[in-house]
């Protein structure tokens, strides 16, 4: 059909394009419409965007506002995208306008230009007002503490964040007690604020500028990690201490990257990918990070599918995040000015056409008489990292947390006591050799020199026993509940065996315990040991639970027996019940009474409310 106007033609093209496109394509369509129709094009863009279930009104509005009508993406880009979805621009040509139509069109263009100029001025004013409002809110807010529920849930700290207290609502959502994340432009000026609630709900200050703005964590600008969200960026910073720029969403990565490249032309930019692959095969997080990296000469740190760096942090710990980021950094063979030094390479290096194997290298130089110095490079062993120093709470038992890969490619950790470096260090070498480290036959002592010379920035607590340690549960190769403690011993302990899955345990074990008191007892006994310390219980013998005899529990720091009348009869073995109860009462052993009665209603383990006799064994003279 023939379109009467360019707007009608654009509407026909949009009808052929599904609105659930990757964000970078969706954004291009908005840019093309704004260039052609100015502010009048928003109605087309918004109506088309609403045809997907993923429609976000705020995102559509903010994206539109961030675009300029004078941008370089023209209406032809829209038609090219539509062609890939079956639209034929030749079959939808705009009719040749009459003289009157051309005059009217020229008038409309002038009026539109005037409206766009007014709209841009209004937008600039709104952004200035929002910046002023952001500055006022920021200055009146107190620093956020690390115990905020959102930060605890993400296992990160609040690096420079503040806490909002007040009646502000954005999009109907109350912002009281929300974290405030500052958005700053390349000049460092505050442009807007992000509010993050305890449940992770995020809202941006109305009217604020997000495009090209970012939140910076840290000040080591030799390497800068660019992340989408705050939690992802915080995990990257805590793992590496490199500077981090939080861009807030995938669509803002490229703008932020360009600003950072201009500010820090020599910095290595690493893009922390949100690896959010979709069912249709698209991956907007990876696509946006890849485009941004290509634009500024950056690299990619790509976590496993479906994860970002914070997900990786929570699953595998900060060291896994550090490894992923460092693996993305370009590794450079040191020059003469950087020698002597030790370097660890996780992959093959090609230097002057020669491939050098992964591992620990000692880079040095030799110089004889008046000759020019000659660089000397010696391979010491396969990759072995000194991730942290360790010590106990008394500042004793220092050690080194080593991380190395076996010949089969399995990564291991061992907190080696520093005292093992005394003497010839043969025992320490034997342990790493046994763990699969490959060592140059003539450089064994160099391995010990390398370890002793390292000064990692991270320091961790040393636990010399497995089990509970200051609120964390320490295993030989894993710690549950903390990431700043590790098991340290003069030998690497084999990891505890694991098997099965949680779902399998629920169906194959837990489901069988329902209505089975003996199996419940067995399972509870298996879990009891690890719960004694946090419950402040030194230990207790296992008491059988029977329907007739009753059960026992701990109250006030000592044991309390709870018996049914049948259970007491069985315990006194034929003695008169009333006489036995009177004797117990006279001894003060009946710990609970109610309305003159020696039995009281107590809820039993099976949930039933029944009358039981509460007997305190400490009141009984068992030797008398």
N, C-alpha and C positions, 0 to 999 in steps of 0.2 A: 504494500500500500504506500501511498505518497503521504508524507508528513507535511502538514501545513507550516509548521515552525520547527526551529532547531530544538526547542524544548520538547515538542511532541516526539521528535526523532530520538532524543535522549531517553524519554520515558519508555519508548518501545525497546530501546537497547537494554535498559535496566530490567525490563520484564523478562528478558532472556537469560539474565545472570542470576544465579542463586546468591542470596545474601550471606550465606554462611561460608564466605571465602576466607582464606588466610588474611590476617590483619593488614599485611603490607599491600595486598591487592585491594582490599576494602578501602584502605586509606587513599590509594591512587584514584579510585572512583570519586571519592569526596573531593580530592584536589582538582580533578578534571571538571567536575560540575561547578566548583567555586570559580575556577578560572573563566568558564564560559558564561555563567549566569550570576556570579557574585552572590550576595546574601540571598537572593531569590532562589538559588539552587538548593538551599537547605531543605526545603519542603520535599523536593524530589529525593534527595539523599536519605532523609529521615523516613519517608514513607516506604522506600525500598528496603532500608535496614530493618524495619519492623517485621518484615516477612520471614525472619528467622527466629527460632526459639531462643537463640543466644542474644537477642537484642538487648542492649544496655543504653538506656536513654542518656545517662550522664556521659558515657563514653562517646556516643554519637555527637552530642553537643560539644564536648570538650575537644574532640578531634576536629570538628568543623571550625571552631574558634581558633585553633592553632594554625590553620591554613591561611595563606594570603591569596587574594584574587589574582595577584600578579605573579603567582608561582609558575614554574616551568612546565607543569603537567597540563596538557591541553585536552580538549574534548575528543581529539582523535585517539587518545589513550583509552577512553571509555569504549569507543567503537571497536578497537583492537581486542579488548577483553571480551566484549560481547560476541565478536566473530568466533572466538574459541568455544562459545556456548551455542553456536548455531545461528547467530544473527547475521544477516546479509545487509550491510549498509547500502549496497547498490539498489536493493529493492525498497529501500525506505529513504528515498531522496526528498529533500525539502523542495517544495514547489517554487518555481521562479517567481520572485516577488514582483508586484506591480510597483509603479512609481510611488503611489500612496503608501503601500506597505513598506517600501524602503525608507520613506520619510518618517513613517511611524516608528520603524525599527531604530533609525538613527536617534530619534527623540527618546525612545526607551533606553538606548544605550547611555545617552547623556544622563538621564534621570537615574539609571542604575549606578553609574559611576559616582554621582552625587550621593546616592544612598549608601554606597559602599564606603565612601570617604567618611560620611557621618558615622556609619557603623564602626569603622575602624577607630575613629576618634572616641566613640562611646566605649568600645572595647578597651582601648588604652586607658581610659579613665577608670573603668571597672577594675582593671588589673592593678592600677595604682592604688585604688581604694582597698582592694583585697590585700595588697602588700602592706599597706599601713595597718590594716586590721590584723594581719598575721604578726607584724612586729609588736603590736600592742599585746596580743594574746601570748606571744612568746616571752616577752619581757616580764609579764605578770605571772608566769608559771614557774613552779619549782622543779628542780631536777627529779627525774624519774628514778626510782630504785629498781634494783635488779629482781626484786621479788614480785613485780607486776605479773599477773596471771599469764598474759600473752608471752612475756619474755621467758617465764618458767616453762610454759608449754613448748616453746621453741628451743629451750636450753641455750639461750644466748643472753648477753648483757645489754644494758641500755647505754650505748656509746653516745653521750651527749644529748640524749632524749630528755624531754620534759613531760610533766604530767598536767593535764588540763583538769581544772575543777571549776564547774560553772553550769549554766543553763543552756549553753549553745546546742542547737540541734541542726543536723545537716541531713536533708532528705528524710526528715521524720525520725532520725536516729539520734538519741541523746549522746552527747560527747563527754559527759561527766566521767572522770576517772579514766579517760582514754590517754594513751601515749601520744605525744606530739613529735612528729618527725619533720624537721625543717627542709624545705625545698629552696635551694639557692641557685641563682643564675651564674653564668661564667664569671661575672664581676664579684661574686660573693654576696650580693644583696639578697635578702630574704624575699621570695616571691609568693610563697604559699605555705600551707601546712597540711600534712597528712595526719589524720586521727585514726588510731588503731585501738579498738575496744578490747576488753578482756577475752571476748570470744573470737577475736581475729577480724571482726567487721571493720572495713576500712572506708574512710570518707575523706575527700579533699575539701579544703575551705572554698566556699562558693566564690567564683570570679577570679580565683588565683591562677597564675600561669604555671603550667606543668611542663609544657614543651621546652626542651633544652635545659630544664632545671634538674638538679640532682642534690643528693645529700652525701657529703664526704665524711668518711671515717678514717682516721689515721693521717699520717703526714709523711710516710715513706714513698715519695713519688717516683722512685726508680722503677717500681712495678705497681700498676694500678689494676685492680680487679673491678670490672663493671658488672653489676648485678641488677636484676629487675626489682626485687623486693628487699625490705630491710632485713628480715631474718636470714635470707640467703647471703646478703652482704656482711652481716655480723658474723656468721659462721666462717666466711672467708677471711675476715680480719682476725678473728680469734685463732684461726688455724695458722696464719702466716705472718701476721703483723704488717702485711703490705697495705698500702692505702686502698680504700674501696670507695667506689662511686655508686650510689643507689639511684637507678634511673626510674624506678617506680612502675614501669610497664615496658613490654617489648617494643611498642611503637616509638618509645622515647630513646631507645638504645643508640640509634645512629646519631641523633642530635647531640646527645651527651658525649658520645665518642668523639665527635668533631670538635666540641668545645675542649675536651681534655687533651686532644692531640695538639690543638693550638696553644694551650697553656703549658703542656709538658711534651715538647717535640721529641725528646730523647727517651721518654718513658716506654716501658713494655706494657701494652694494654692486653689484659686477659679477660675474655668475656665468659662469665659464669652462666652457662646455658641452663634454662628451664627446659628440661628434656620432656616436654609434654606432647608426646606423639598422640595423634587422634586416630579414631577408628577408620576414617577415610584416607589415612596415609599422610595427612598433612602434619606438620610439626612447627607451629608458628613461633615457639620460643627458639628453636634451633635455627629457623630461617632468619629471624630478625637478628640474632646474635651473629650468624654467618655474614649477613649483609653488612652489619656494622663493622665487623672485624676486617672484611675485605676493603671497606672504605678508608680505614685508618691504619692498615697494616698490623692488625692485632692477631691474637691467637684465641683458641677456644678451649675451655675446660668443660668437658661434656660428661655429666654423671650418668649412671645407668638409666634406662628407659623409665619414664614416669616419675623421675626424681629431679629435685634441685639440690643445691649444695647443703641446704639445711636438712633436707630429708636424709642425705648421705651422712651428715654430721650425727643425726639422731640414731641412725642405724649402725654406722661403723665407727663413729668417733671423729674427733678433729684431725687425727693423723691421716685418715683417709682423705679428708678434704685437702689437707696440705699436699699430700702426694699427688692428687689430681691436678691441683693448680701448678705445682712445681713441674709436673710432667709436661704441662703446656708451655712452660717457659723455654725460650731458645737457649740451648746450652752452648757456651762459647769456650773454646780452648784458650787458656790464659796466655797473655803476652809476657814479655820479659819484665815489664814493670810490676806485674801481679805475682811474680814468683819470689821466693818459694811459697807453695801452697798445696793443700790437699783438695781434691775435687772428687765428687761421686757422680758418675754418669749412669743413668738408668737404661740407656740404649746405646747402640753403636754410634761412634762419632767418625766423621770423615775429615781428616786433617791433611792438607796438601796432597790429596789424592790417595791417602793411606787410611784404611779403616782401622779404628781403635776399638777394642772390645769394651763392653760395659763393666763398671766396677769402680773401685777406689784407685785413684791415680795420685802419685806424688810428682808434682811439677817443680823442677828445680833448675839450676844452671851451673855450669862449670866455667871457670876462667883461669887461664894459665898465663903467668907473666903479663905481658902487655897485649896479649891477644884479645880479640873480641869475645865476650861471653857466649857460650853455647848452651842452648836450652836442652834439658834432659828430662825425659818423661818416663816414669816407671809405673807399670801396672802392679798393684799390690794384692788385690783380692777382688772377688765378685762383689756386687753392690751391698754395702754395709753402712747404714746410717746411724749416727748418734743423735737421736731425736730429743733427748732431755737429760739433765742431771737429776739425781734423786737423793733424798735423805729422809730420815725419820723426823718425828716431831721434836726430838731433842737436838736436832742439827748434827746427828751422828749417822753412821752407816751410809756414807755417801756412795753413789754408784752412777752408772751410765745406762740409760735405756737404749739398747741396741735393737735395730730392726734390719733384718737381712733376708735374702731369698735363697732357698735351697737349690740344688741342681735340678730338681723337678719343677722349679718355678713356684714353690709354695712360700709365702711370706711368713716370717716368724718374729717374735719379740722376746727379748731377754733383758731383764734389769740386772746388769753385772755389778757386783760389789767392787768398789774402787780398790779395795785391799788386794784383789786378785792380780793387780798390776805390779805388786811387790814381788821381788824375786825374778824368776825367769818368765813368769806368766804362762807357763806350759798348760796349767789347768784351764785357764780361760781360753787359750787357743784350742785345746782339745774339745771344749764345749761347742764352740762355733764351727769347728771342723765336723763334729758329730751332727750338728744341725744342718749340714749341707753347704756351708760356705766353702768356696774354692779359693785357695790361697797359693800365691806364687811360692814355690819350694824354697827359694832363697830370700824371701821377704817376710818370713813369719814375725820377726821382731818388729818390722815396720807396721804390722797391723796394730800392735800394742802402742807403738808411738803415735799412730794416727788417732786411736781412741783417746789416749791421754791428752792430746793436743787440742781436742775439740771443746768449744765453749758455746753450746747451744743456748738460745735465749730462753728456752722453756725449762722450768724446774718442776718436778713432781714429787709427791710423797711416796716414800718407800714402805711397803707393807711386807714384813718378814714372815707372816703367817697368812694362810688363806682364811676366808671367813669375813666377819664384819670388821670394818676399819673406818672409824669416824663417819658412820652413816652409809658407807658404801660396802657392797659385798664383793670381796676380792677372790678371784679364781686364778689359776696359774696363767691363763692366757686371755682373760677377760675380766672386766670390772663392771659391775652393775650398779648404777646410781651415781657415778662420778667419772670424770675424765682427767683427773689430776693425781691419780694414785695408781701404782702398779706393784705386782708381786715381785719381790727381790730375793734372790737366793744364790748361793754359790754353785748352782747347777740349774740347768733348765728343766723344770718339772713338766712332764707330759700333760697336755690338756685333758681335762675331764671328758669322758666320752658323752656324746649326745646322739640321740636317734629319734626318729619319728617327727610328727608335727603336732601343733596344738589341736588342730581339728581331729587328728587321729586319737589323741589322748582323750578328748572330750567324748568321742563316740566309743572308743575301745576300753576306757577305764572309768571315767567319771560317770558315764551313763549307767554302768553296771552297779555303781554304789548307791543309786537311788533306792531307798527302802531296804538297804543291806547294812545294818549297823556295824558288823564286823569289818566289812570292806571300807566303810567310812573311817573306822578306827585305824585300819592299816594305812590308809592314805594320809590321814591326819598325823599319824606317827612319823611318816616319811618326811612331812613338811615341818614337823615340830622343831627339829634341831636348829635349823637356820633362823627360827623365830625367837629363840630363847633370849638372845642378847638384846634385840630391840624392845622386848617385853620386860627387860631387867630381871630375868629369871635365870638363876645359875644352872638349874637342871631339876628334873623330877622323874621319879620312876613312872613307868607306864602302868596305869591302873585300868583293869578291865571294866568295860561298860556293859552292864546287863540290865534288861528291862526290870527285873525284880530287885536287884541290889541297889540300883541307882548309879551315881557317878560322883566325881569330885571336881572341884575347880579352885583356882587361886583367888583369894579375896584378902585385901589388906596385907599382902606380902606373905601369907601363909595358906596352907591347904585347908579346905572346907569340904567335908563329906556330905553328900545329899542322898538320903535314903527314903525309899517308900516304906510303909509299914511292913510289907512283906519282906523287904530287904533287911530291915532290922531284925525281924523274926529269924531269918536265915542266919544273920550274923551272931545272934545270941544263942543259937543252937538249942532251942527248947525251953529257955528260961522265960519266966512270965514277962510279957511285954510291958505292962504297967510298972512293975517293979524295976525293970531295966531302965525305962524312961525316967522314973523318979531318981534312980541312982545317977543317971547322966545329968539330970537337971540339977541335982544337989552338987555335983562336981563343977557346975557351970559350963558343961560341954555342949549344951544345946544353945547354939549361937543365934537362933532366930525364934521369936515367939510372936503370936498375934492374938489379941483378945483372950489371953489366958491359955491358949492352946499351944501345945509344944510343936505342932506342925504348921507350916506356912505355905501359901500358894506360891510356887516358883515355876517359871517356864523351863521345861526340860529341853535337852538338845533337839528332840524331834519336833519342837514347837508347841507341844501340848502344855496347858497350864494345869498343874497337878499339885497336890499337897505333899510336901516332903519334909523330912526331919533334917535340919542343918546341924551337923555334929562337928565341933572343933576338936581335933585329936590332940592339940597341944594342952588341953585342959585335963587330959586323962593321964594318970600315972601308970604307964604300961608295965613298970617294973614292980608295982606294989601288989 
